[in-house]
């Protein structure tokens, strides 16, 4: 038992050291690849861009669509998590309560899919990036590693794929449609969307104005 306890202690120390090292490294260095990219059978198309080269309306759009409290929480939205638990207990389609910070931690350091083990690691990395990266870097990394289409990762690659233009010059509607597809980019159309996806994109476009008016993206730019 003593040997096992020592081994476990060493594993924990090594894990903490390696995870801290990676988080500090990626505060300054672009994330080269993620597990999701490596496991994507459709190949990888990506192009890292600094946040200054990504249209602010896309930042507003993902906040409107994914995490309206991005600038006010410390990585976790307790109310959203509680609501997701209640809805999931009622059955039907599983819904998540993940913040942009949690999604970034998962996309960069972990793998897709559920499970309490992965959620535990996700919480640890979310805590680290909130403390070490800050909101601006979290948003920058999120918009560079998020899957924006089949085999396509990041805002720049998505903008080039759909509109043959830079992510720095997206219109409000283009930003909204990209944000609408982010949770399920393999299933939701970005260009010429129909039905619910089209309506959802229109709703996000309207919410961009709310994010702008209320300064809900202030932590990214201040």
C-alpha positions as CSV (number, residue, x, y, z in Angstrom):
1,X,0.0,0.0,0.0
2,X,2.8,2.4,0.8
3,X,4.4,1.7,-2.6
4,X,1.1,2.3,-4.4
5,X,0.6,5.5,-2.5
6,X,4.1,6.7,-3.5
7,X,3.5,5.8,-7.1
8,X,0.1,7.6,-7.1
9,X,1.8,10.6,-5.5
10,X,4.5,10.7,-8.2
11,X,1.9,10.4,-11.0
12,X,-0.1,13.3,-9.5
13,X,3.1,15.5,-9.2
14,X,4.1,14.7,-12.7
15,X,0.6,15.4,-14.0
16,X,0.5,18.8,-12.3
17,X,3.9,19.7,-13.5
18,X,3.3,18.7,-17.1
19,X,-0.2,20.3,-17.2
20,X,1.2,23.6,-15.8
21,X,4.0,23.6,-18.2
22,X,1.7,23.1,-21.2
23,X,-0.7,25.8,-20.1
24,X,2.2,28.3,-19.6
25,X,3.7,27.3,-23.0
26,X,0.4,27.8,-24.8
27,X,-0.1,31.2,-23.2
28,X,2.6,32.4,-25.6
29,X,2.8,29.8,-28.4
30,X,0.0,28.9,-30.9
31,X,-1.5,25.5,-30.2
32,X,0.0,23.3,-33.0
33,X,-2.5,20.5,-33.0
34,X,-5.2,18.9,-30.8
35,X,-6.5,15.4,-30.2
36,X,-9.7,16.3,-32.1
37,X,-7.7,17.3,-35.1
38,X,-5.4,14.2,-35.1
39,X,-8.5,11.9,-34.8
40,X,-10.4,13.7,-37.6
41,X,-10.5,11.4,-40.6
42,X,-11.3,14.3,-42.9
43,X,-7.8,15.8,-42.5
44,X,-6.9,19.1,-41.1
45,X,-7.2,22.6,-42.6
46,X,-6.2,25.4,-40.2
47,X,-4.6,28.8,-40.1
48,X,-3.7,30.4,-36.8
49,X,-4.5,34.1,-36.5
50,X,-4.1,36.5,-33.6
51,X,-7.3,37.9,-32.1
52,X,-6.5,41.3,-33.6
53,X,-7.0,39.6,-37.1
54,X,-10.4,38.2,-36.2
55,X,-13.5,40.3,-36.6
56,X,-14.8,41.5,-33.3
57,X,-18.3,40.5,-34.4
58,X,-17.3,36.9,-34.4
59,X,-16.2,37.3,-30.7
60,X,-19.5,38.9,-30.0
61,X,-21.3,36.1,-31.9
62,X,-19.7,33.2,-30.0
63,X,-20.4,35.0,-26.7
64,X,-24.0,35.5,-27.7
65,X,-24.4,31.9,-28.8
66,X,-22.2,30.0,-26.4
67,X,-21.5,31.9,-23.2
68,X,-23.2,35.2,-22.4
69,X,-21.5,35.4,-19.0
70,X,-18.0,34.8,-20.4
71,X,-16.7,38.1,-19.0
72,X,-18.3,37.7,-15.6
73,X,-17.6,34.0,-14.6
74,X,-14.4,32.4,-13.5
75,X,-14.6,29.6,-15.9
76,X,-17.8,27.9,-14.8
77,X,-21.4,29.0,-15.1
78,X,-23.1,27.4,-12.1
79,X,-26.6,28.4,-13.3
80,X,-26.1,26.9,-16.7
81,X,-24.7,23.7,-15.3
82,X,-27.6,23.4,-12.9
83,X,-30.1,24.0,-15.7
84,X,-28.4,21.5,-17.9
85,X,-28.5,18.8,-15.2
86,X,-32.3,19.4,-14.7
87,X,-33.1,19.3,-18.4
88,X,-31.0,16.1,-18.9
89,X,-32.7,14.5,-16.0
90,X,-36.0,15.0,-17.8
91,X,-34.7,12.9,-20.7
92,X,-34.4,13.7,-24.4
93,X,-31.4,15.2,-26.1
94,X,-28.4,15.7,-23.8
95,X,-27.6,19.3,-23.3
96,X,-24.4,20.7,-21.8
97,X,-23.7,23.7,-19.7
98,X,-20.1,24.3,-20.7
99,X,-18.6,27.8,-20.9
100,X,-16.2,28.9,-23.7
101,X,-13.4,28.4,-21.1
102,X,-14.4,24.8,-20.5
103,X,-14.7,24.1,-24.3
104,X,-11.3,25.6,-24.9
105,X,-9.8,23.5,-22.1
106,X,-11.4,20.4,-23.6
107,X,-10.4,21.2,-27.2
108,X,-6.8,22.0,-26.5
109,X,-5.8,19.5,-23.8
110,X,-8.3,16.6,-23.9
111,X,-10.6,14.6,-26.1
112,X,-14.2,14.7,-27.2
113,X,-17.0,12.8,-25.6
114,X,-18.4,12.7,-22.1
115,X,-17.6,10.9,-18.9
116,X,-16.8,12.0,-15.4
117,X,-13.0,11.4,-15.8
118,X,-12.8,13.8,-18.7
119,X,-15.0,16.3,-17.0
120,X,-12.6,16.2,-14.0
121,X,-9.6,16.9,-16.1
122,X,-11.6,19.6,-18.0
123,X,-12.3,21.4,-14.7
124,X,-8.6,21.3,-13.8
125,X,-7.5,22.8,-17.1
126,X,-10.3,25.3,-17.1
127,X,-9.1,26.6,-13.7
128,X,-5.5,26.8,-15.0
129,X,-6.3,28.7,-18.2
130,X,-8.5,31.1,-16.4
131,X,-5.7,31.9,-13.9
132,X,-2.8,31.8,-16.3
133,X,-4.1,32.8,-19.8
134,X,-6.9,35.3,-19.0
135,X,-10.0,35.9,-21.0
136,X,-8.4,37.4,-24.1
137,X,-6.0,34.5,-24.6
138,X,-8.8,32.0,-23.9
139,X,-11.0,33.6,-26.7
140,X,-8.0,33.7,-29.1
141,X,-7.2,30.1,-28.6
142,X,-10.9,29.0,-28.8
143,X,-11.4,30.8,-32.1
144,X,-8.3,29.1,-33.5
145,X,-8.9,25.5,-32.4
146,X,-12.7,25.2,-32.6
147,X,-14.0,23.0,-35.4
148,X,-15.7,25.3,-38.0
149,X,-16.4,22.8,-40.7
150,X,-15.6,19.3,-41.9
151,X,-11.8,19.0,-41.4
152,X,-11.7,22.7,-40.8
153,X,-10.4,24.4,-37.6
154,X,-10.4,28.0,-36.5
155,X,-12.0,31.2,-37.6
156,X,-9.6,32.0,-40.4
157,X,-9.9,28.6,-42.1
158,X,-13.7,28.7,-41.7
159,X,-13.9,32.2,-43.2
160,X,-11.8,31.1,-46.1
161,X,-13.8,27.9,-46.6
162,X,-17.2,29.5,-46.6
163,X,-16.7,33.1,-48.0
164,X,-13.2,33.1,-49.4
165,X,-12.2,36.0,-47.2
166,X,-10.3,36.8,-44.1
167,X,-11.8,36.3,-40.6
168,X,-10.9,40.0,-40.1
169,X,-13.6,41.1,-42.4
170,X,-16.7,39.1,-41.5
171,X,-20.1,40.7,-41.6
172,X,-22.5,40.4,-38.6
173,X,-24.5,37.7,-40.4
174,X,-21.5,35.7,-41.5
175,X,-20.1,35.8,-37.9
176,X,-23.6,34.7,-36.6
177,X,-23.9,31.8,-39.0
178,X,-20.4,30.5,-38.1
179,X,-21.3,30.7,-34.4
180,X,-24.6,29.0,-35.0
181,X,-22.8,26.0,-36.5
182,X,-19.9,25.8,-34.0
183,X,-21.5,23.1,-31.7
184,X,-22.1,20.7,-34.6
185,X,-20.1,22.0,-37.6
186,X,-20.4,18.6,-39.4
187,X,-24.2,18.8,-39.4
188,X,-25.1,22.4,-39.5
189,X,-24.8,24.4,-42.7
190,X,-23.0,27.7,-42.5
191,X,-23.7,28.9,-46.0
192,X,-27.4,28.8,-47.1
193,X,-28.7,27.3,-43.8
194,X,-32.3,26.3,-43.6
195,X,-34.9,25.8,-41.0
196,X,-33.9,26.0,-37.3
197,X,-30.2,26.7,-38.1
198,X,-31.1,29.7,-40.2
199,X,-33.4,31.1,-37.5
200,X,-30.8,30.5,-34.9
201,X,-28.2,32.4,-36.9
202,X,-30.6,35.3,-37.2
203,X,-31.2,35.3,-33.5
204,X,-27.4,35.3,-32.8
205,X,-27.0,38.2,-35.3
206,X,-29.6,40.2,-33.3
207,X,-27.8,39.3,-30.0
208,X,-24.5,40.7,-31.4
209,X,-26.0,44.1,-30.8
210,X,-26.8,43.2,-27.2
211,X,-23.3,42.0,-26.6
212,X,-21.9,45.3,-28.1
213,X,-24.4,47.5,-26.2
214,X,-23.9,45.8,-22.8
215,X,-20.1,45.4,-23.1
216,X,-20.3,41.6,-22.7
217,X,-17.1,41.3,-24.6
218,X,-15.2,44.0,-22.6
219,X,-12.9,41.5,-20.9
220,X,-11.5,40.4,-24.3
221,X,-10.5,43.9,-25.4
222,X,-10.0,46.0,-22.2
